[in-house]
C-alpha cells in the first residue's frame, strides 16, 4: 500500500480516536436513540457514534430550529463533525447540505405551519 494512503488512513483513525465527544442537542422533538441511524447516507453500515449524533443534531435543528437559520443548522453539523474527528468528510457533507438541503428545510417549515394551523 502506498505510504500516502496509509498516512491518510492513520490520520483519519487517529482523529476519530482522539476526538471530543459530540453532545446531543436539546430539542422538543424525538429524543436521541443510540440504536437508530440518523445519517441518511449510511448505506454501507452504521456511522460512528459521533457522526450519528451530528446527523441527529442536524435533523433536530431542521425540525425544531428554535430561531436558528438553515445556515446555523448546517454550520452546527460541520462543528459536530469536527468534534467527532471527521473534519474532511464533514466538510464535504456540509457543502452538500448547503447545495441540496433547501428542500428539506422548506419541508420542515411547511410542517411547522401545518402544526400551528392544527392547534388553532
C-alpha atoms as a printed R data frame, in Angstrom:
    type eleno elety resid chain resno       x      y      z
1   ATOM     1    CA   UNK     A     1   0.000  0.000  0.000
2   ATOM     2    CA   UNK     A     2   1.313  3.458 -0.827
3   ATOM     3    CA   UNK     A     3   2.667  5.466  2.127
4   ATOM     4    CA   UNK     A     4   0.354  8.399  1.467
5   ATOM     5    CA   UNK     A     5  -2.719  6.158  1.642
6   ATOM     6    CA   UNK     A     6  -1.502  4.685  4.917
7   ATOM     7    CA   UNK     A     7  -0.840  8.152  6.296
8   ATOM     8    CA   UNK     A     8  -4.333  9.354  5.373
9   ATOM     9    CA   UNK     A     9  -5.930  6.234  6.840
10  ATOM    10    CA   UNK     A    10  -3.943  6.591 10.065
11  ATOM    11    CA   UNK     A    11  -4.749 10.295 10.348
12  ATOM    12    CA   UNK     A    12  -8.469  9.700  9.941
13  ATOM    13    CA   UNK     A    13  -8.457  6.888 12.512
14  ATOM    14    CA   UNK     A    14  -6.388  8.912 14.944
15  ATOM    15    CA   UNK     A    15  -8.675 11.905 14.507
16  ATOM    16    CA   UNK     A    16 -11.724  9.838 15.355
17  ATOM    17    CA   UNK     A    17  -9.978  8.120 18.262
18  ATOM    18    CA   UNK     A    18  -8.906 11.379 19.921
19  ATOM    19    CA   UNK     A    19 -11.986 13.406 19.019
20  ATOM    20    CA   UNK     A    20 -14.056 15.233 21.584
21  ATOM    21    CA   UNK     A    21 -17.432 13.667 22.287
22  ATOM    22    CA   UNK     A    22 -20.300 15.232 20.355
23  ATOM    23    CA   UNK     A    23 -23.089 16.441 22.676
24  ATOM    24    CA   UNK     A    24 -26.690 15.675 21.802
25  ATOM    25    CA   UNK     A    25 -28.756 18.804 21.091
26  ATOM    26    CA   UNK     A    26 -31.667 19.584 23.358
27  ATOM    27    CA   UNK     A    27 -34.834 19.546 21.286
28  ATOM    28    CA   UNK     A    28 -38.582 19.285 21.685
29  ATOM    29    CA   UNK     A    29 -38.661 16.597 19.003
30  ATOM    30    CA   UNK     A    30 -37.998 12.844 19.354
31  ATOM    31    CA   UNK     A    31 -35.123 12.046 21.748
32  ATOM    32    CA   UNK     A    32 -31.841 10.558 20.504
33  ATOM    33    CA   UNK     A    33 -31.783  6.751 20.411
34  ATOM    34    CA   UNK     A    34 -28.352  5.138 20.326
35  ATOM    35    CA   UNK     A    35 -29.590  2.197 18.219
36  ATOM    36    CA   UNK     A    36 -31.140  4.341 15.461
37  ATOM    37    CA   UNK     A    37 -29.175  5.504 12.403
38  ATOM    38    CA   UNK     A    38 -29.845  9.191 11.720
39  ATOM    39    CA   UNK     A    39 -27.470  9.660  8.780
40  ATOM    40    CA   UNK     A    40 -29.413  9.408  5.513
41  ATOM    41    CA   UNK     A    41 -26.280  8.435  3.593
42  ATOM    42    CA   UNK     A    42 -25.384  5.476  5.864
43  ATOM    43    CA   UNK     A    43 -25.812  2.805  3.189
44  ATOM    44    CA   UNK     A    44 -22.792  0.642  3.927
45  ATOM    45    CA   UNK     A    45 -23.261  0.394  7.668
46  ATOM    46    CA   UNK     A    46 -23.839  2.251 10.883
47  ATOM    47    CA   UNK     A    47 -21.902  5.523 11.190
48  ATOM    48    CA   UNK     A    48 -19.634  6.217 14.155
49  ATOM    49    CA   UNK     A    49 -21.355  7.430 17.312
50  ATOM    50    CA   UNK     A    50 -20.066 10.981 16.797
51  ATOM    51    CA   UNK     A    51 -21.238 11.129 13.192
52  ATOM    52    CA   UNK     A    52 -24.630  9.665 14.107
53  ATOM    53    CA   UNK     A    53 -25.095 12.306 16.823
54  ATOM    54    CA   UNK     A    54 -24.047 15.025 14.355
55  ATOM    55    CA   UNK     A    55 -26.750 13.777 11.951
56  ATOM    56    CA   UNK     A    56 -29.333 13.651 14.752
57  ATOM    57    CA   UNK     A    57 -28.445 17.166 15.892
58  ATOM    58    CA   UNK     A    58 -28.739 18.433 12.323
59  ATOM    59    CA   UNK     A    59 -32.113 16.725 11.829
60  ATOM    60    CA   UNK     A    60 -33.297 18.108 15.187
61  ATOM    61    CA   UNK     A    61 -32.168 21.596 14.198
62  ATOM    62    CA   UNK     A    62 -34.027 21.417 10.881
63  ATOM    63    CA   UNK     A    63 -37.198 20.105 12.517
64  ATOM    64    CA   UNK     A    64 -37.031 22.409 15.573
65  ATOM    65    CA   UNK     A    65 -34.712 25.326 14.761
66  ATOM    66    CA   UNK     A    66 -35.618 27.425 17.827
67  ATOM    67    CA   UNK     A    67 -34.836 30.645 15.972
68  ATOM    68    CA   UNK     A    68 -31.800 29.351 14.107
69  ATOM    69    CA   UNK     A    69 -31.417 29.664 10.345
70  ATOM    70    CA   UNK     A    70 -30.753 26.826  7.927
71  ATOM    71    CA   UNK     A    71 -27.155 28.039  7.689
72  ATOM    72    CA   UNK     A    72 -26.843 27.905 11.504
73  ATOM    73    CA   UNK     A    73 -28.049 24.281 11.473
74  ATOM    74    CA   UNK     A    74 -25.633 23.325  8.681
75  ATOM    75    CA   UNK     A    75 -22.704 25.046 10.409
76  ATOM    76    CA   UNK     A    76 -23.637 23.234 13.637
77  ATOM    77    CA   UNK     A    77 -23.409 19.949 11.735
78  ATOM    78    CA   UNK     A    78 -19.939 20.852 10.479
79  ATOM    79    CA   UNK     A    79 -18.820 21.766 14.013
80  ATOM    80    CA   UNK     A    80 -20.169 18.443 15.351
81  ATOM    81    CA   UNK     A    81 -18.365 16.511 12.616
82  ATOM    82    CA   UNK     A    82 -15.118 18.310 13.548
83  ATOM    83    CA   UNK     A    83 -15.674 17.372 17.213
84  ATOM    84    CA   UNK     A    84 -16.147 13.770 16.070
85  ATOM    85    CA   UNK     A    85 -12.765 13.880 14.309
86  ATOM    86    CA   UNK     A    86 -14.404 13.762 10.874
87  ATOM    87    CA   UNK     A    87 -13.480 17.210  9.578
88  ATOM    88    CA   UNK     A    88 -12.784 16.261  5.940
89  ATOM    89    CA   UNK     A    89 -15.908 14.189  5.288
90  ATOM    90    CA   UNK     A    90 -17.846 16.646  7.436
91  ATOM    91    CA   UNK     A    91 -16.824 19.492  5.159
92  ATOM    92    CA   UNK     A    92 -17.817 17.515  2.051
93  ATOM    93    CA   UNK     A    93 -21.217 16.718  3.560
94  ATOM    94    CA   UNK     A    94 -21.611 20.315  4.762
95  ATOM    95    CA   UNK     A    95 -21.113 21.552  1.195
96  ATOM    96    CA   UNK     A    96 -23.739 19.027  0.023
97  ATOM    97    CA   UNK     A    97 -26.167 20.267  2.684
98  ATOM    98    CA   UNK     A    98 -25.649 23.851  1.584
99  ATOM    99    CA   UNK     A    99 -26.185 22.880 -2.047
100 ATOM   100    CA   UNK     A   100 -29.128 20.465 -1.727
101 ATOM   101    CA   UNK     A   101 -30.622 20.864  1.753
102 ATOM   102    CA   UNK     A   102 -33.012 23.720  0.996
103 ATOM   103    CA   UNK     A   103 -35.922 21.424  0.066
104 ATOM   104    CA   UNK     A   104 -35.673 19.533  3.382
105 ATOM   105    CA   UNK     A   105 -35.548 22.831  5.305
106 ATOM   106    CA   UNK     A   106 -38.610 24.154  3.477
107 ATOM   107    CA   UNK     A   107 -40.496 20.883  4.050
108 ATOM   108    CA   UNK     A   108 -39.878 21.232  7.795
109 ATOM   109    CA   UNK     A   109 -41.058 24.854  7.776
110 ATOM   110    CA   UNK     A   110 -44.231 23.800  5.917
111 ATOM   111    CA   UNK     A   111 -44.787 21.094  8.547
112 ATOM   112    CA   UNK     A   112 -44.439 23.760 11.265
113 ATOM   113    CA   UNK     A   113 -47.131 25.859  9.569
114 ATOM   114    CA   UNK     A   114 -49.481 22.858  9.379
115 ATOM   115    CA   UNK     A   115 -48.915 22.012 13.066
116 ATOM   116    CA   UNK     A   116 -49.597 25.614 14.056
117 ATOM   117    CA   UNK     A   117 -52.795 25.680 11.975
118 ATOM   118    CA   UNK     A   118 -53.990 22.422 13.573
119 ATOM   119    CA   UNK     A   119 -53.524 23.877 17.071
120 ATOM   120    CA   UNK     A   120 -55.792 26.835 16.276
